[in-house]
Amino acid sequence: MLYSGLTPAAKREKLRADLAGGGLLRFPGAFNPLSARLIETKGFEGVYISGAVLAADLGLPDIGLTTLTEVAARSQQISRMTDLPTLVDADTGFGEPMNVARTVQTLEDAGVAGLHIEDQVNPKRCGHLDGKQVVDTDTALKRIRAAVDARRDPNLLVMARTDIRAVDGLAAAIDRAKALVDAGADAIFPEAMGTLAEFEAIRAAVDVPILANMTEFGKSELFRVDQLEGVGVNLVIFPVSLLRLAMGAAEAGLDTILAEGSLTSRVPEMQTRAELYRLLDYEAYNHFDSGIFNFSLGGHDG
């Protein structure tokens, strides 16, 4: 009821243990706190908080317009609603290395289990758009060192994302990934890989967990979970998928109102009131409310 029964520290410990245990962890992207709870009920291992989703939710393109305050607020809302560990997109850290340090501590306070910092030029672009630019290696390493030095909970996962594959090729991505690990990154997010072989090459180059981004309409083919696990990927995100599904259904519903004058034909596709109430755990709230406010007037009849 209300919020997660686990502390942020416990969730960070769980993420570390899960990554150390082998196998592939699946982190669908939550577009709001309720969808995070749905992800948990379906048995996934974690929740991803996408910068692209947050920007879209605000009606903005994913070009670095969101602020640390906005990202932290949504991260807290989502993280406190699920027992699963959350991984958040922290973009470029919202500024210079000192800003990166502040970003880490702010998101740590928001309750996330991990975050990733990327090596794009600030302001960044969506990782699957053309025309990206990346910073030089020294700047990228300073960001990661600042992030690692700033965390207070050693179990907070600091992941380094590199977008250099689309700019300078796979060999550059391998070199950058190695350097980022040497700088202290706990995991590597190689963005916009083209093939399974490229993921496998990154896997062979570093000895930390690696992440695959399975975003629709992007540069990467939508590989299956078993395919990614087969080349050594440790964590896969589906960052915008639930938002796309929800918005697609919303658009279809609005079109139906225009065409048919009601949503009667769409009702079988909707989440029922009973299903929503189960997801919200209405019964627990009712039980708590009754237990607190039940009282007796015995002895006070006069």
C-alpha positions in Angstrom: 0.0 0.0 0.0 1.1 3.6 -0.6 4.7 3.1 -1.7 7.3 0.4 -1.9 8.1 -1.6 1.2 11.8 -1.7 0.3 14.3 1.0 0.9 16.3 2.5 -2.0 19.4 0.9 -0.5 17.8 -2.6 -0.6 16.8 -2.1 -4.2 20.4 -1.2 -5.1 21.7 -4.2 -3.3 19.1 -6.3 -5.3 20.2 -4.9 -8.6 23.9 -5.6 -7.8 23.1 -9.1 -6.8 20.9 -9.7 -9.9 23.6 -8.5 -12.2 26.2 -10.7 -10.5 23.9 -13.7 -10.7 24.2 -14.0 -14.5 21.3 -14.1 -16.9 19.5 -11.2 -18.6 17.5 -8.6 -16.7 14.5 -7.0 -18.4 13.7 -3.4 -17.7 10.6 -2.1 -19.6 10.3 1.7 -19.5 7.6 3.1 -17.2 5.8 6.2 -18.5 4.2 6.9 -15.0 4.2 5.4 -11.5 1.1 3.2 -12.3 2.8 1.6 -15.3 5.8 0.9 -13.0 3.6 -1.1 -10.7 2.2 -3.0 -13.7 5.7 -3.9 -14.8 6.3 -5.3 -11.3 3.1 -7.4 -11.3 4.1 -8.9 -14.6 7.3 -10.3 -13.2 10.0 -8.2 -14.8 13.3 -7.6 -13.0 13.4 -3.9 -13.1 12.0 -0.6 -14.3 13.6 1.9 -16.7 13.0 5.6 -16.6 13.6 7.0 -20.0 14.6 10.6 -20.7 12.8 10.4 -24.1 9.6 9.3 -22.4 9.9 12.1 -19.8 10.4 14.7 -22.5 7.5 13.3 -24.5 5.3 13.3 -21.4 6.0 17.0 -21.2 5.3 17.5 -24.8 9.0 18.1 -25.7 11.4 16.5 -28.1 14.3 14.5 -26.7 17.0 17.1 -27.3 18.1 18.0 -23.8 15.3 20.3 -22.9 14.3 18.6 -19.6 15.9 19.7 -16.4 17.4 17.8 -13.5 14.5 18.8 -11.3 12.0 17.3 -13.7 13.9 14.1 -14.1 14.4 13.7 -10.3 10.8 14.4 -9.5 9.5 11.7 -12.0 12.3 9.3 -10.8 11.1 9.6 -7.3 7.5 9.2 -8.2 8.2 6.0 -10.1 10.9 4.6 -7.8 8.8 4.8 -4.7 5.9 3.0 -6.3 7.7 -0.3 -7.0 9.8 -2.8 -5.2 11.8 -3.2 -8.3 15.1 -1.4 -8.9 14.9 1.6 -11.2 17.5 2.7 -13.8 17.2 6.3 -14.9 18.5 8.1 -18.0 20.5 11.0 -16.6 21.5 12.3 -20.1 24.9 14.1 -20.0 24.6 14.9 -16.3 23.1 18.3 -17.0 26.3 20.2 -17.3 29.9 20.1 -16.3 31.5 17.5 -14.0 30.3 19.4 -10.9 26.8 19.3 -12.3 27.2 15.6 -12.9 28.1 15.2 -9.2 25.0 17.1 -8.2 22.9 15.0 -10.6 24.1 11.8 -9.1 23.3 12.8 -5.5 19.9 14.3 -6.4 18.9 11.1 -8.2 20.3 9.0 -5.4 18.0 10.9 -3.0 15.2 10.2 -5.5 15.6 6.5 -4.8 16.9 5.1 -8.0 19.0 2.0 -8.1 21.1 3.1 -11.0 21.7 5.8 -13.6 23.5 6.3 -16.8 25.6 9.2 -18.0 26.4 9.6 -21.7 29.2 11.0 -23.7 27.2 13.2 -26.1 27.8 16.9 -26.5 25.5 18.9 -24.3 22.7 19.5 -25.2 22.2 15.9 -26.3 20.1 14.3 -29.0 18.1 11.1 -29.0 20.5 8.2 -29.4 18.9 6.9 -32.5 18.8 10.2 -34.4 21.4 11.2 -37.1 23.7 14.1 -36.5 24.9 13.2 -33.0 28.1 14.6 -31.6 30.2 13.1 -28.8 32.7 14.8 -26.5 36.4 13.9 -26.5 37.5 11.0 -24.3 38.9 13.2 -21.6 35.6 15.0 -21.1 33.7 11.7 -21.1 36.0 10.2 -18.5 35.7 13.3 -16.3 31.9 12.9 -16.2 32.1 9.3 -15.1 34.8 10.0 -12.5 32.6 12.8 -11.1 29.6 10.5 -11.0 31.5 7.7 -9.2 33.1 10.1 -6.7 29.8 11.8 -5.9 27.7 8.8 -5.0 27.3 8.1 -1.3 25.8 4.7 -1.5 28.5 2.4 -3.1 25.8 0.2 -4.5 24.3 2.9 -6.7 25.0 1.7 -10.2 26.8 4.2 -12.3 26.5 3.2 -15.9 28.4 4.9 -18.7 26.6 5.3 -22.0 28.6 5.9 -25.2 27.1 7.1 -28.5 30.3 7.0 -30.4 29.4 4.0 -32.5 27.2 6.1 -34.7 29.9 8.8 -35.0 33.2 7.0 -35.4 32.4 3.3 -35.7 32.6 0.1 -33.6 36.3 0.2 -33.0 36.0 3.6 -31.4 33.1 2.3 -29.3 35.2 -0.5 -28.0 38.1 1.8 -27.1 35.7 4.3 -25.4 34.0 1.5 -23.4 37.3 0.2 -22.1 38.3 3.7 -21.1 35.0 4.3 -19.3 35.4 1.1 -17.3 38.9 2.2 -16.3 37.4 5.5 -15.2 35.1 3.6 -12.7 31.9 2.8 -14.7 30.1 -0.1 -13.2 28.4 -1.0 -16.5 28.4 0.0 -20.1 25.5 1.1 -22.3 26.7 1.0 -26.0 24.0 2.9 -27.8 22.7 2.2 -31.3 24.6 -1.1 -32.0 23.8 -2.4 -35.4 24.1 -6.2 -35.0 24.4 -8.9 -32.4 28.0 -9.3 -33.3 28.6 -5.7 -32.3 27.1 -6.4 -28.8 29.3 -9.5 -28.6 32.4 -7.4 -29.4 31.6 -4.9 -26.6 31.0 -7.9 -24.3 34.4 -9.3 -25.1 36.1 -5.9 -24.6 34.9 -5.2 -21.0 34.4 -7.1 -17.8 31.4 -5.2 -16.5 27.7 -5.7 -17.3 26.5 -4.3 -20.7 23.1 -3.0 -21.6 21.1 -3.3 -24.9 18.6 -0.7 -25.9 15.7 -2.3 -27.8 13.8 0.8 -28.8 11.4 0.6 -31.7 12.0 2.6 -34.9 15.7 3.0 -34.0 19.1 2.0 -35.5 19.2 -1.4 -33.8 17.2 -4.4 -34.9 14.7 -5.6 -32.3 16.6 -8.6 -31.1 14.8 -11.1 -28.8 15.8 -11.5 -25.2 17.3 -15.0 -25.8 19.4 -13.6 -28.7 20.8 -10.8 -26.5 21.5 -13.2 -23.6 23.3 -15.5 -26.0 25.9 -12.8 -26.8 26.4 -11.9 -23.2 24.1 -8.9 -22.7 23.2 -8.5 -19.0 20.4 -6.0 -19.1 17.9 -5.0 -21.8 15.6 -1.9 -21.8 12.4 -1.3 -23.7 12.5 2.4 -23.0 9.5 4.0 -25.0 7.5 0.8 -25.8 4.7 1.2 -23.2 4.3 4.9 -24.0 4.1 4.0 -27.7 1.5 1.3 -27.1 -0.5 3.6 -24.8 -0.5 6.5 -27.2 -1.4 4.2 -30.1 -4.4 2.9 -28.2 -5.4 6.5 -27.2 -5.2 7.7 -30.8 -7.3 4.7 -31.9 -9.9 5.5 -29.2 -10.2 9.1 -30.1 -10.6 8.1 -33.8 -13.4 5.7 -32.7 -15.3 8.5 -30.9 -15.1 10.6 -34.0 -16.2 7.8 -36.3 -18.8 6.0 -34.1 -19.9 8.5 -31.6 -19.0 6.3 -28.6 -16.3 3.9 -27.3 -18.6 0.9 -27.0 -16.6 -1.1 -29.6 -13.3 -0.4 -27.7 -14.5 -1.4 -24.2 -13.2 -5.0 -24.6 -9.7 -3.6 -25.1 -9.8 -1.5 -22.0 -8.4 -2.3 -18.6 -11.4 -2.9 -16.4 -12.3 -1.0 -13.3 -11.7 -4.2 -11.3 -8.2 -4.7 -12.8 -7.3 -1.1 -12.1 -8.5 -1.4 -8.5 -6.4 -4.5 -8.1 -3.3 -2.8 -9.5 -3.9 0.2 -7.1 -4.5 -2.2 -4.2 -7.8 -0.5 -3.2 -8.5 -3.3 -0.8 -5.4 -2.6 1.3 -6.3 1.1 1.5 -9.8 0.3 2.5 -8.6 -2.1 5.2 -6.1 0.5 6.5 -8.7 3.2 6.5 -11.2 1.1 8.4 -8.6 0.0 11.0 -7.6 3.6 11.7 -11.1 5.2 11.9 -13.1 2.4 13.5 -14.0 3.5 17.0 -16.5 2.7 19.7 -18.9 5.1 21.5 -19.2 2.7 24.5 -19.4 4.5 27.8 -20.2 7.8 26.1 -23.9 7.4 25.4 -25.0 10.4 27.5 
